[in-house]
Amino acid sequence: MTSVPEIAFEDLTPGTVFDLGTTVIDRDEMVAFARRFDPQPFHLDEDAAQKSIFGGLAASGWFTSSLWMRAYVDGLLCRSTALGSPGGDEIYWPAPVFAGDELRCAMEILDARVSRKRPEMGVVTLRATMHRGDELVMRGRFTGMFGLRGE
């Protein structure tokens, strides 16, 4: 985090969309993640993946989500008054992701309010998205907590 954050709660107004850049799916990283955290055959074995509903070696949705999280940290959190997150209530992977795919990451502010219990903190509802071209490959909704800019 920078010494003087550029982005505070007051900058996170509903309707604002942040472009978090793109990421390209690296096959070795994708498989290493699956081997460690999601060792299903269609994430690890080319032959099994060819016979699966994906028709090829597909990334774990959790891997895809972790790449979005990295883009969120690099593109916004490290420049903000972020205070953490108590969680979310949606994660959705409507299309498989494959090695070599280039995915565009974005975050939209859905709602923002000052905390009733901690008035020095804002509570923000966020929508995370990743697209391959025009196709949605990941969507999530969660809560972020951010410090107010103050005086």
Steps between C-alpha positions, in 0.01 A plus 500: 500500500624848421557750782217725373231286336362632171164326538279525808142406577376833363632403153301177490160621384230266366523455124874563484687232303873446543694340215750269670686406183555167333666174589606211278449146627835325540466123456771409752351725770151371422605135537716565809204669670271209410754245619516674840143621552252349250639168369210398278599312181373769258737750667804270494489237226476589129338167404240516776434865419444422130228254602338741748226753435775761462667326203843601624710580804296760691608730779349457843245770571688566822816565296308740277366679807848524651621673183217751532601558864858571391375754246281659771795531739732642233240724339321640802561360848870587522408865429205517736385518860393132484426343838415146390185311413251298704413289195254476218184329388556413134758335281417385151708340222271483195770406246822300525840667484794348312875552482585798282167677556528874555250616759394857578434570867264764633329601822174691535374677810143384566435668836692710752411618849674617814503230767245549775725337760828651380439843344868531401448214255301461180339174393490440125323230299714408199447299183805322360504399133734336254432484127664321208408740223128557553447170683461507878720234664481607866271713713497550874340728755657583834540768762806720541580723794684829438616782719353845450729769370420725792599861532 
